[in-house]
Amino acid sequence: MFKCRACNHASELIGFVKDVFQHCASNWDRECLVKELDFVSRIFRGSEDQRGRTLFWKCEEVMDKIKGGLAETTAAKLILMFFQGYH
């Protein structure tokens, strides 16, 4: 859960991130995919929730693979496969 510090509203942020990747990742170029993975990684870096920590580590893993030469289409598939386990 993400809790806004300003208004105390809580929302399920992982579900939002999942939806964004499912609808947009296939259209992103390498630069955009890395940028989005980096944003998600930064958001969930300090997560105390196991799902958030797992998402953080998956983003880090995929970014490292992209830096190693993995094609963005394959990288997008990896992150989408990760999200298949989240409902």
Secondary structure as GFF3:
##gff-version 3
##sequence-region A 1 87
A	DSSP	beta_strand	2	3	.	.	.	ID=ss1
A	DSSP	beta_strand	10	11	.	.	.	ID=ss2
A	DSSP	alpha_helix	13	24	.	.	.	ID=ss3
A	DSSP	three_ten_helix	25	27	.	.	.	ID=ss4
A	DSSP	alpha_helix	30	44	.	.	.	ID=ss5
A	DSSP	alpha_helix	50	67	.	.	.	ID=ss6
A	DSSP	alpha_helix	72	83	.	.	.	ID=ss7
###
